[in-house]
């Protein structure tokens, strides 16, 4: 995963559970990376796993989110 200049990255805000914040801090300390970098690595790994197990099929002109369907209950 390439490291980019932080001033060029988009700013996002998320509401995380207390447990998630604790895990994020633990990972950040253990990996010696910022919390933002841990989030990037985590999403990259999850994305690769989704592709690996066929839940994401990336093709030209297709949006990954089109592969997911959320129906009404």
N, CA, C and O atoms as a Maestro MAE file, in Angstrom:
{
 s_m_m2io_version
 :::
 2.0.0
}

f_m_ct {
 s_m_title
 :::
 protein
 m_atom[292] {
  # First column is atom index #
  i_m_mmod_type
  r_m_x_coord
  r_m_y_coord
  r_m_z_coord
  i_m_residue_number
  s_m_chain_name
  s_m_pdb_residue_name
  s_m_pdb_atom_name
  i_m_atomic_number
  :::
  1 25 0.852 -1.176 0.000 1 A "UNK " " N  " 7
  2 3 0.000 0.000 0.000 1 A "UNK " " CA " 6
  3 2 0.891 1.229 0.000 1 A "UNK " " C  " 6
  4 15 1.705 1.409 0.905 1 A "UNK " " O  " 8
  5 25 0.740 2.078 -1.013 2 A "UNK " " N  " 7
  6 3 1.605 3.252 -1.090 2 A "UNK " " CA " 6
  7 2 1.287 4.265 0.002 2 A "UNK " " C  " 6
  8 15 0.133 4.454 0.387 2 A "UNK " " O  " 8
  9 25 2.326 4.900 0.480 3 A "UNK " " N  " 7
  10 3 2.151 5.954 1.485 3 A "UNK " " CA " 6
  11 2 2.020 7.273 0.741 3 A "UNK " " C  " 6
  12 15 2.837 7.588 -0.124 3 A "UNK " " O  " 8
  13 25 0.998 8.039 1.077 4 A "UNK " " N  " 7
  14 3 0.747 9.308 0.407 4 A "UNK " " CA " 6
  15 2 0.914 10.452 1.380 4 A "UNK " " C  " 6
  16 15 0.831 10.278 2.596 4 A "UNK " " O  " 8
  17 25 1.148 11.614 0.830 5 A "UNK " " N  " 7
  18 3 1.240 12.825 1.641 5 A "UNK " " CA " 6
  19 2 -0.116 13.071 2.289 5 A "UNK " " C  " 6
  20 15 -1.132 13.124 1.596 5 A "UNK " " O  " 8
  21 25 -0.142 13.220 3.597 6 A "UNK " " N  " 7
  22 3 -1.410 13.347 4.318 6 A "UNK " " CA " 6
  23 2 -2.209 14.575 3.923 6 A "UNK " " C  " 6
  24 15 -3.429 14.587 4.091 6 A "UNK " " O  " 8
  25 25 -1.564 15.606 3.407 7 A "UNK " " N  " 7
  26 3 -2.298 16.808 3.032 7 A "UNK " " CA " 6
  27 2 -3.140 16.595 1.779 7 A "UNK " " C  " 6
  28 15 -4.022 17.404 1.490 7 A "UNK " " O  " 8
  29 25 -2.887 15.524 1.031 8 A "UNK " " N  " 7
  30 3 -3.659 15.250 -0.176 8 A "UNK " " CA " 6
  31 2 -4.811 14.285 0.074 8 A "UNK " " C  " 6
  32 15 -5.593 14.014 -0.838 8 A "UNK " " O  " 8
  33 25 -4.930 13.768 1.278 9 A "UNK " " N  " 7
  34 3 -5.974 12.787 1.589 9 A "UNK " " CA " 6
  35 2 -7.258 13.479 2.022 9 A "UNK " " C  " 6
  36 15 -7.238 14.527 2.668 9 A "UNK " " O  " 8
  37 25 -8.369 12.867 1.651 10 A "UNK " " N  " 7
  38 3 -9.678 13.387 2.052 10 A "UNK " " CA " 6
  39 2 -9.880 13.178 3.548 10 A "UNK " " C  " 6
  40 15 -9.385 12.208 4.122 10 A "UNK " " O  " 8
  41 25 -10.603 14.088 4.167 11 A "UNK " " N  " 7
  42 3 -10.900 13.985 5.595 11 A "UNK " " CA " 6
  43 2 -12.254 13.316 5.743 11 A "UNK " " C  " 6
  44 15 -13.222 13.720 5.099 11 A "UNK " " O  " 8
  45 25 -12.329 12.289 6.594 12 A "UNK " " N  " 7
  46 3 -13.570 11.562 6.855 12 A "UNK " " CA " 6
  47 2 -13.786 11.487 8.354 12 A "UNK " " C  " 6
  48 15 -12.842 11.584 9.138 12 A "UNK " " O  " 8
  49 25 -15.016 11.316 8.736 13 A "UNK " " N  " 7
  50 3 -15.361 11.188 10.146 13 A "UNK " " CA " 6
  51 2 -16.303 10.006 10.303 13 A "UNK " " C  " 6
  52 15 -17.243 9.852 9.522 13 A "UNK " " O  " 8
  53 25 -16.058 9.169 11.308 14 A "UNK " " N  " 7
  54 3 -16.883 7.989 11.541 14 A "UNK " " CA " 6
  55 2 -17.243 7.890 13.015 14 A "UNK " " C  " 6
  56 15 -16.476 8.306 13.883 14 A "UNK " " O  " 8
  57 25 -18.398 7.343 13.285 15 A "UNK " " N  " 7
  58 3 -18.803 7.053 14.659 15 A "UNK " " CA " 6
  59 2 -18.484 5.588 14.919 15 A "UNK " " C  " 6
  60 15 -19.074 4.696 14.309 15 A "UNK " " O  " 8
  61 25 -17.550 5.349 15.826 16 A "UNK " " N  " 7
  62 3 -17.100 3.993 16.115 16 A "UNK " " CA " 6
  63 2 -17.496 3.598 17.524 16 A "UNK " " C  " 6
  64 15 -17.580 4.435 18.422 16 A "UNK " " O  " 8
  65 25 -17.738 2.305 17.703 17 A "UNK " " N  " 7
  66 3 -18.064 1.802 19.032 17 A "UNK " " CA " 6
  67 2 -16.839 1.931 19.940 17 A "UNK " " C  " 6
  68 15 -15.713 2.086 19.467 17 A "UNK " " O  " 8
  69 25 -17.076 1.866 21.222 18 A "UNK " " N  " 7
  70 3 -15.983 1.939 22.206 18 A "UNK " " CA " 6
  71 2 -14.999 0.801 21.967 18 A "UNK " " C  " 6
  72 15 -13.787 1.002 22.039 18 A "UNK " " O  " 8
  73 25 -15.514 -0.393 21.681 19 A "UNK " " N  " 7
  74 3 -14.660 -1.552 21.421 19 A "UNK " " CA " 6
  75 2 -13.802 -1.329 20.171 19 A "UNK " " C  " 6
  76 15 -12.619 -1.667 20.162 19 A "UNK " " O  " 8
  77 25 -14.391 -0.766 19.131 20 A "UNK " " N  " 7
  78 3 -13.647 -0.507 17.900 20 A "UNK " " CA " 6
  79 2 -12.534 0.509 18.144 20 A "UNK " " C  " 6
  80 15 -11.425 0.338 17.638 20 A "UNK " " O  " 8
  81 25 -12.809 1.544 18.898 21 A "UNK " " N  " 7
  82 3 -11.797 2.557 19.210 21 A "UNK " " CA " 6
  83 2 -10.656 1.935 20.011 21 A "UNK " " C  " 6
  84 15 -9.488 2.246 19.775 21 A "UNK " " O  " 8
  85 25 -10.989 1.066 20.949 22 A "UNK " " N  " 7
  86 3 -9.953 0.381 21.737 22 A "UNK " " CA " 6
  87 2 -9.078 -0.474 20.829 22 A "UNK " " C  " 6
  88 15 -7.852 -0.454 20.941 22 A "UNK " " O  " 8
  89 25 -9.712 -1.229 19.926 23 A "UNK " " N  " 7
  90 3 -8.965 -2.073 18.996 23 A "UNK " " CA " 6
  91 2 -8.095 -1.234 18.070 23 A "UNK " " C  " 6
  92 15 -6.958 -1.603 17.777 23 A "UNK " " O  " 8
  93 25 -8.621 -0.120 17.615 24 A "UNK " " N  " 7
  94 3 -7.869 0.778 16.741 24 A "UNK " " CA " 6
  95 2 -6.630 1.313 17.449 24 A "UNK " " C  " 6
  96 15 -5.547 1.357 16.866 24 A "UNK " " O  " 8
  97 25 -6.788 1.718 18.703 25 A "UNK " " N  " 7
  98 3 -5.645 2.220 19.476 25 A "UNK " " CA " 6
  99 2 -4.617 1.126 19.705 25 A "UNK " " C  " 6
  100 15 -3.416 1.368 19.588 25 A "UNK " " O  " 8
  101 25 -5.083 -0.090 20.034 26 A "UNK " " N  " 7
  102 3 -4.170 -1.220 20.241 26 A "UNK " " CA " 6
  103 2 -3.376 -1.516 18.971 26 A "UNK " " C  " 6
  104 15 -2.155 -1.670 19.013 26 A "UNK " " O  " 8
  105 25 -4.081 -1.594 17.844 27 A "UNK " " N  " 7
  106 3 -3.402 -1.869 16.576 27 A "UNK " " CA " 6
  107 2 -2.418 -0.769 16.226 27 A "UNK " " C  " 6
  108 15 -1.307 -1.041 15.771 27 A "UNK " " O  " 8
  109 25 -2.820 0.456 16.436 28 A "UNK " " N  " 7
  110 3 -1.955 1.595 16.142 28 A "UNK " " CA " 6
  111 2 -0.655 1.521 16.939 28 A "UNK " " C  " 6
  112 15 0.432 1.712 16.392 28 A "UNK " " O  " 8
  113 25 -0.776 1.245 18.223 29 A "UNK " " N  " 7
  114 3 0.424 1.146 19.082 29 A "UNK " " CA " 6
  115 2 1.293 -0.038 18.681 29 A "UNK " " C  " 6
  116 15 2.513 0.091 18.581 29 A "UNK " " O  " 8
  117 25 0.668 -1.194 18.452 30 A "UNK " " N  " 7
  118 3 1.431 -2.401 18.123 30 A "UNK " " CA " 6
  119 2 2.098 -2.318 16.755 30 A "UNK " " C  " 6
  120 15 3.191 -2.852 16.562 30 A "UNK " " O  " 8
  121 25 1.448 -1.657 15.814 31 A "UNK " " N  " 7
  122 3 2.000 -1.552 14.464 31 A "UNK " " CA " 6
  123 2 2.941 -0.367 14.316 31 A "UNK " " C  " 6
  124 15 3.708 -0.301 13.356 31 A "UNK " " O  " 8
  125 25 2.889 0.571 15.260 32 A "UNK " " N  " 7
  126 3 3.717 1.760 15.160 32 A "UNK " " CA " 6
  127 2 3.260 2.684 14.038 32 A "UNK " " C  " 6
  128 15 4.068 3.373 13.415 32 A "UNK " " O  " 8
  129 25 1.957 2.689 13.794 33 A "UNK " " N  " 7
  130 3 1.378 3.523 12.743 33 A "UNK " " CA " 6
  131 2 0.302 4.411 13.328 33 A "UNK " " C  " 6
  132 15 -0.158 4.197 14.449 33 A "UNK " " O  " 8
  133 25 -0.095 5.414 12.556 34 A "UNK " " N  " 7
  134 3 -1.179 6.281 13.002 34 A "UNK " " CA " 6
  135 2 -2.502 5.517 12.898 34 A "UNK " " C  " 6
  136 15 -2.591 4.501 12.209 34 A "UNK " " O  " 8
  137 25 -3.518 6.018 13.586 35 A "UNK " " N  " 7
  138 3 -4.832 5.388 13.520 35 A "UNK " " CA " 6
  139 2 -5.374 5.429 12.099 35 A "UNK " " C  " 6
  140 15 -6.018 4.477 11.657 35 A "UNK " " O  " 8
  141 25 -5.127 6.510 11.382 36 A "UNK " " N  " 7
  142 3 -5.559 6.614 9.988 36 A "UNK " " CA " 6
  143 2 -4.913 5.557 9.106 36 A "UNK " " C  " 6
  144 15 -5.572 4.966 8.250 36 A "UNK " " O  " 8
  145 25 -3.608 5.318 9.317 37 A "UNK " " N  " 7
  146 3 -2.908 4.289 8.546 37 A "UNK " " CA " 6
  147 2 -3.450 2.904 8.867 37 A "UNK " " C  " 6
  148 15 -3.556 2.061 7.976 37 A "UNK " " O  " 8
  149 25 -3.791 2.660 10.123 38 A "UNK " " N  " 7
  150 3 -4.366 1.367 10.513 38 A "UNK " " CA " 6
  151 2 -5.705 1.162 9.809 38 A "UNK " " C  " 6
  152 15 -5.994 0.064 9.335 38 A "UNK " " O  " 8
  153 25 -6.511 2.199 9.739 39 A "UNK " " N  " 7
  154 3 -7.797 2.106 9.035 39 A "UNK " " CA " 6
  155 2 -7.557 1.805 7.552 39 A "UNK " " C  " 6
  156 15 -8.245 0.961 6.977 39 A "UNK " " O  " 8
  157 25 -6.594 2.482 6.932 40 A "UNK " " N  " 7
  158 3 -6.280 2.235 5.520 40 A "UNK " " CA " 6
  159 2 -5.844 0.793 5.281 40 A "UNK " " C  " 6
  160 15 -6.321 0.145 4.349 40 A "UNK " " O  " 8
  161 25 -4.944 0.294 6.114 41 A "UNK " " N  " 7
  162 3 -4.459 -1.080 5.977 41 A "UNK " " CA " 6
  163 2 -5.611 -2.061 6.172 41 A "UNK " " C  " 6
  164 15 -5.733 -3.037 5.432 41 A "UNK " " O  " 8
  165 25 -6.452 -1.803 7.166 42 A "UNK " " N  " 7
  166 3 -7.576 -2.699 7.456 42 A "UNK " " CA " 6
  167 2 -8.549 -2.771 6.293 42 A "UNK " " C  " 6
  168 15 -8.989 -3.857 5.917 42 A "UNK " " O  " 8
  169 25 -8.887 -1.631 5.725 43 A "UNK " " N  " 7
  170 3 -9.819 -1.603 4.599 43 A "UNK " " CA " 6
  171 2 -9.193 -2.270 3.384 43 A "UNK " " C  " 6
  172 15 -9.872 -3.005 2.666 43 A "UNK " " O  " 8
  173 25 -7.910 -2.024 3.142 44 A "UNK " " N  " 7
  174 3 -7.227 -2.656 2.026 44 A "UNK " " CA " 6
  175 2 -7.253 -4.170 2.162 44 A "UNK " " C  " 6
  176 15 -7.513 -4.873 1.186 44 A "UNK " " O  " 8
  177 25 -6.987 -4.681 3.361 45 A "UNK " " N  " 7
  178 3 -7.006 -6.130 3.593 45 A "UNK " " CA " 6
  179 2 -8.403 -6.706 3.404 45 A "UNK " " C  " 6
  180 15 -8.564 -7.766 2.798 45 A "UNK " " O  " 8
  181 25 -9.406 -6.016 3.917 46 A "UNK " " N  " 7
  182 3 -10.777 -6.494 3.763 46 A "UNK " " CA " 6
  183 2 -11.186 -6.480 2.289 46 A "UNK " " C  " 6
  184 15 -11.838 -7.412 1.819 46 A "UNK " " O  " 8
  185 25 -10.816 -5.448 1.573 47 A "UNK " " N  " 7
  186 3 -11.133 -5.324 0.154 47 A "UNK " " CA " 6
  187 2 -10.526 -6.484 -0.629 47 A "UNK " " C  " 6
  188 15 -11.189 -7.097 -1.465 47 A "UNK " " O  " 8
  189 25 -9.254 -6.779 -0.346 48 A "UNK " " N  " 7
  190 3 -8.572 -7.885 -1.031 48 A "UNK " " CA " 6
  191 2 -9.235 -9.224 -0.714 48 A "UNK " " C  " 6
  192 15 -9.356 -10.079 -1.592 48 A "UNK " " O  " 8
  193 25 -9.662 -9.410 0.527 49 A "UNK " " N  " 7
  194 3 -10.356 -10.646 0.910 49 A "UNK " " CA " 6
  195 2 -11.692 -10.775 0.187 49 A "UNK " " C  " 6
  196 15 -12.056 -11.869 -0.244 49 A "UNK " " O  " 8
  197 25 -12.421 -9.679 0.050 50 A "UNK " " N  " 7
  198 3 -13.699 -9.703 -0.654 50 A "UNK " " CA " 6
  199 2 -13.492 -10.118 -2.110 50 A "UNK " " C  " 6
  200 15 -14.268 -10.902 -2.657 50 A "UNK " " O  " 8
  201 25 -12.435 -9.582 -2.733 51 A "UNK " " N  " 7
  202 3 -12.123 -9.959 -4.111 51 A "UNK " " CA " 6
  203 2 -11.712 -11.423 -4.167 51 A "UNK " " C  " 6
  204 15 -12.151 -12.163 -5.047 51 A "UNK " " O  " 8
  205 25 -10.876 -11.838 -3.234 52 A "UNK " " N  " 7
  206 3 -10.363 -13.208 -3.207 52 A "UNK " " CA " 6
  207 2 -11.481 -14.237 -3.110 52 A "UNK " " C  " 6
  208 15 -11.416 -15.280 -3.762 52 A "UNK " " O  " 8
  209 25 -12.493 -13.965 -2.317 53 A "UNK " " N  " 7
  210 3 -13.577 -14.922 -2.116 53 A "UNK " " CA " 6
  211 2 -14.776 -14.659 -3.034 53 A "UNK " " C  " 6
  212 15 -15.861 -15.202 -2.824 53 A "UNK " " O  " 8
  213 25 -14.567 -13.825 -4.046 54 A "UNK " " N  " 7
  214 3 -15.578 -13.647 -5.067 54 A "UNK " " CA " 6
  215 2 -16.757 -12.778 -4.698 54 A "UNK " " C  " 6
  216 15 -17.775 -12.796 -5.390 54 A "UNK " " O  " 8
  217 25 -16.647 -12.024 -3.633 55 A "UNK " " N  " 7
  218 3 -17.750 -11.156 -3.246 55 A "UNK " " CA " 6
  219 2 -17.669 -9.810 -3.948 55 A "UNK " " C  " 6
  220 15 -18.645 -9.060 -3.977 55 A "UNK " " O  " 8
  221 25 -16.521 -9.506 -4.506 56 A "UNK " " N  " 7
  222 3 -16.328 -8.297 -5.306 56 A "UNK " " CA " 6
  223 2 -15.745 -8.732 -6.642 56 A "UNK " " C  " 6
  224 15 -14.749 -9.452 -6.692 56 A "UNK " " O  " 8
  225 25 -16.357 -8.301 -7.690 57 A "UNK " " N  " 7
  226 3 -15.830 -8.566 -9.024 57 A "UNK " " CA " 6
  227 2 -15.584 -7.216 -9.667 57 A "UNK " " C  " 6
  228 15 -16.523 -6.483 -9.975 57 A "UNK " " O  " 8
  229 25 -14.343 -6.900 -9.864 58 A "UNK " " N  " 7
  230 3 -13.986 -5.607 -10.423 58 A "UNK " " CA " 6
  231 2 -13.789 -5.769 -11.925 58 A "UNK " " C  " 6
  232 15 -12.932 -6.532 -12.371 58 A "UNK " " O  " 8
  233 25 -14.583 -5.050 -12.693 59 A "UNK " " N  " 7
  234 3 -14.412 -5.053 -14.137 59 A "UNK " " CA " 6
  235 2 -14.510 -3.616 -14.633 59 A "UNK " " C  " 6
  236 15 -14.941 -2.725 -13.902 59 A "UNK " " O  " 8
  237 25 -14.122 -3.407 -15.834 60 A "UNK " " N  " 7
  238 3 -14.081 -2.061 -16.390 60 A "UNK " " CA " 6
  239 2 -15.461 -1.417 -16.379 60 A "UNK " " C  " 6
  240 15 -16.432 -1.996 -16.865 60 A "UNK " " O  " 8
  241 25 -15.535 -0.218 -15.822 61 A "UNK " " N  " 7
  242 3 -16.781 0.524 -15.796 61 A "UNK " " CA " 6
  243 2 -17.763 0.108 -14.721 61 A "UNK " " C  " 6
  244 15 -18.860 0.663 -14.648 61 A "UNK " " O  " 8
  245 25 -17.407 -0.843 -13.892 62 A "UNK " " N  " 7
  246 3 -18.318 -1.328 -12.856 62 A "UNK " " CA " 6
  247 2 -17.930 -0.742 -11.514 62 A "UNK " " C  " 6
  248 15 -16.747 -0.623 -11.193 62 A "UNK " " O  " 8
  249 25 -18.929 -0.378 -10.738 63 A "UNK " " N  " 7
  250 3 -18.692 0.104 -9.386 63 A "UNK " " CA " 6
  251 2 -18.760 -1.080 -8.432 63 A "UNK " " C  " 6
  252 15 -19.691 -1.880 -8.530 63 A "UNK " " O  " 8
  253 25 -17.796 -1.225 -7.499 64 A "UNK " " N  " 7
  254 3 -17.826 -2.348 -6.557 64 A "UNK " " CA " 6
  255 2 -19.129 -2.422 -5.771 64 A "UNK " " C  " 6
  256 15 -19.608 -3.514 -5.467 64 A "UNK " " O  " 8
  257 25 -19.708 -1.265 -5.437 65 A "UNK " " N  " 7
  258 3 -20.927 -1.295 -4.622 65 A "UNK " " CA " 6
  259 2 -22.123 -1.864 -5.375 65 A "UNK " " C  " 6
  260 15 -23.124 -2.225 -4.755 65 A "UNK " " O  " 8
  261 25 -22.037 -1.950 -6.708 66 A "UNK " " N  " 7
  262 3 -23.123 -2.551 -7.487 66 A "UNK " " CA " 6
  263 2 -23.253 -4.049 -7.240 66 A "UNK " " C  " 6
  264 15 -24.291 -4.637 -7.544 66 A "UNK " " O  " 8
  265 25 -22.209 -4.672 -6.691 67 A "UNK " " N  " 7
  266 3 -22.245 -6.105 -6.411 67 A "UNK " " CA " 6
  267 2 -22.997 -6.440 -5.137 67 A "UNK " " C  " 6
  268 15 -23.246 -7.612 -4.857 67 A "UNK " " O  " 8
  269 25 -23.359 -5.437 -4.368 68 A "UNK " " N  " 7
  270 3 -24.048 -5.677 -3.108 68 A "UNK " " CA " 6
  271 2 -25.503 -5.244 -3.223 68 A "UNK " " C  " 6
  272 15 -25.812 -4.212 -3.820 68 A "UNK " " O  " 8
  273 25 -26.371 -6.029 -2.658 69 A "UNK " " N  " 7
  274 3 -27.792 -5.701 -2.641 69 A "UNK " " CA " 6
  275 2 -28.268 -5.692 -1.201 69 A "UNK " " C  " 6
  276 15 -28.066 -6.657 -0.464 69 A "UNK " " O  " 8
  277 25 -28.890 -4.616 -0.810 70 A "UNK " " N  " 7
  278 3 -29.456 -4.524 0.531 70 A "UNK " " CA " 6
  279 2 -30.966 -4.426 0.359 70 A "UNK " " C  " 6
  280 15 -31.488 -3.408 -0.094 70 A "UNK " " O  " 8
  281 25 -31.658 -5.501 0.728 71 A "UNK " " N  " 7
  282 3 -33.107 -5.533 0.584 71 A "UNK " " CA " 6
  283 2 -33.796 -5.024 1.832 71 A "UNK " " C  " 6
  284 15 -33.203 -4.936 2.907 71 A "UNK " " O  " 8
  285 25 -35.054 -4.693 1.663 72 A "UNK " " N  " 7
  286 3 -35.844 -4.248 2.809 72 A "UNK " " CA " 6
  287 2 -36.340 -5.465 3.575 72 A "UNK " " C  " 6
  288 15 -36.701 -6.487 2.991 72 A "UNK " " O  " 8
  289 25 -36.349 -5.329 4.901 73 A "UNK " " N  " 7
  290 3 -36.803 -6.429 5.753 73 A "UNK " " CA " 6
  291 2 -38.273 -6.337 6.008 73 A "UNK " " C  " 6
  292 15 -38.832 -7.182 6.708 73 A "UNK " " O  " 8
  :::
 }
 m_bond[291] {
  # First column is bond index #
  i_m_from
  i_m_to
  i_m_order
  :::
  1 1 2 1
  2 2 3 1
  3 3 4 2
  4 3 5 1
  5 5 6 1
  6 6 7 1
  7 7 8 2
  8 7 9 1
  9 9 10 1
  10 10 11 1
  11 11 12 2
  12 11 13 1
  13 13 14 1
  14 14 15 1
  15 15 16 2
  16 15 17 1
  17 17 18 1
  18 18 19 1
  19 19 20 2
  20 19 21 1
  21 21 22 1
  22 22 23 1
  23 23 24 2
  24 23 25 1
  25 25 26 1
  26 26 27 1
  27 27 28 2
  28 27 29 1
  29 29 30 1
  30 30 31 1
  31 31 32 2
  32 31 33 1
  33 33 34 1
  34 34 35 1
  35 35 36 2
  36 35 37 1
  37 37 38 1
  38 38 39 1
  39 39 40 2
  40 39 41 1
  41 41 42 1
  42 42 43 1
  43 43 44 2
  44 43 45 1
  45 45 46 1
  46 46 47 1
  47 47 48 2
  48 47 49 1
  49 49 50 1
  50 50 51 1
  51 51 52 2
  52 51 53 1
  53 53 54 1
  54 54 55 1
  55 55 56 2
  56 55 57 1
  57 57 58 1
  58 58 59 1
  59 59 60 2
  60 59 61 1
  61 61 62 1
  62 62 63 1
  63 63 64 2
  64 63 65 1
  65 65 66 1
  66 66 67 1
  67 67 68 2
  68 67 69 1
  69 69 70 1
  70 70 71 1
  71 71 72 2
  72 71 73 1
  73 73 74 1
  74 74 75 1
  75 75 76 2
  76 75 77 1
  77 77 78 1
  78 78 79 1
  79 79 80 2
  80 79 81 1
  81 81 82 1
  82 82 83 1
  83 83 84 2
  84 83 85 1
  85 85 86 1
  86 86 87 1
  87 87 88 2
  88 87 89 1
  89 89 90 1
  90 90 91 1
  91 91 92 2
  92 91 93 1
  93 93 94 1
  94 94 95 1
  95 95 96 2
  96 95 97 1
  97 97 98 1
  98 98 99 1
  99 99 100 2
  100 99 101 1
  101 101 102 1
  102 102 103 1
  103 103 104 2
  104 103 105 1
  105 105 106 1
  106 106 107 1
  107 107 108 2
  108 107 109 1
  109 109 110 1
  110 110 111 1
  111 111 112 2
  112 111 113 1
  113 113 114 1
  114 114 115 1
  115 115 116 2
  116 115 117 1
  117 117 118 1
  118 118 119 1
  119 119 120 2
  120 119 121 1
  121 121 122 1
  122 122 123 1
  123 123 124 2
  124 123 125 1
  125 125 126 1
  126 126 127 1
  127 127 128 2
  128 127 129 1
  129 129 130 1
  130 130 131 1
  131 131 132 2
  132 131 133 1
  133 133 134 1
  134 134 135 1
  135 135 136 2
  136 135 137 1
  137 137 138 1
  138 138 139 1
  139 139 140 2
  140 139 141 1
  141 141 142 1
  142 142 143 1
  143 143 144 2
  144 143 145 1
  145 145 146 1
  146 146 147 1
  147 147 148 2
  148 147 149 1
  149 149 150 1
  150 150 151 1
  151 151 152 2
  152 151 153 1
  153 153 154 1
  154 154 155 1
  155 155 156 2
  156 155 157 1
  157 157 158 1
  158 158 159 1
  159 159 160 2
  160 159 161 1
  161 161 162 1
  162 162 163 1
  163 163 164 2
  164 163 165 1
  165 165 166 1
  166 166 167 1
  167 167 168 2
  168 167 169 1
  169 169 170 1
  170 170 171 1
  171 171 172 2
  172 171 173 1
  173 173 174 1
  174 174 175 1
  175 175 176 2
  176 175 177 1
  177 177 178 1
  178 178 179 1
  179 179 180 2
  180 179 181 1
  181 181 182 1
  182 182 183 1
  183 183 184 2
  184 183 185 1
  185 185 186 1
  186 186 187 1
  187 187 188 2
  188 187 189 1
  189 189 190 1
  190 190 191 1
  191 191 192 2
  192 191 193 1
  193 193 194 1
  194 194 195 1
  195 195 196 2
  196 195 197 1
  197 197 198 1
  198 198 199 1
  199 199 200 2
  200 199 201 1
  201 201 202 1
  202 202 203 1
  203 203 204 2
  204 203 205 1
  205 205 206 1
  206 206 207 1
  207 207 208 2
  208 207 209 1
  209 209 210 1
  210 210 211 1
  211 211 212 2
  212 211 213 1
  213 213 214 1
  214 214 215 1
  215 215 216 2
  216 215 217 1
  217 217 218 1
  218 218 219 1
  219 219 220 2
  220 219 221 1
  221 221 222 1
  222 222 223 1
  223 223 224 2
  224 223 225 1
  225 225 226 1
  226 226 227 1
  227 227 228 2
  228 227 229 1
  229 229 230 1
  230 230 231 1
  231 231 232 2
  232 231 233 1
  233 233 234 1
  234 234 235 1
  235 235 236 2
  236 235 237 1
  237 237 238 1
  238 238 239 1
  239 239 240 2
  240 239 241 1
  241 241 242 1
  242 242 243 1
  243 243 244 2
  244 243 245 1
  245 245 246 1
  246 246 247 1
  247 247 248 2
  248 247 249 1
  249 249 250 1
  250 250 251 1
  251 251 252 2
  252 251 253 1
  253 253 254 1
  254 254 255 1
  255 255 256 2
  256 255 257 1
  257 257 258 1
  258 258 259 1
  259 259 260 2
  260 259 261 1
  261 261 262 1
  262 262 263 1
  263 263 264 2
  264 263 265 1
  265 265 266 1
  266 266 267 1
  267 267 268 2
  268 267 269 1
  269 269 270 1
  270 270 271 1
  271 271 272 2
  272 271 273 1
  273 273 274 1
  274 274 275 1
  275 275 276 2
  276 275 277 1
  277 277 278 1
  278 278 279 1
  279 279 280 2
  280 279 281 1
  281 281 282 1
  282 282 283 1
  283 283 284 2
  284 283 285 1
  285 285 286 1
  286 286 287 1
  287 287 288 2
  288 287 289 1
  289 289 290 1
  290 290 291 1
  291 291 292 2
  :::
 }
}
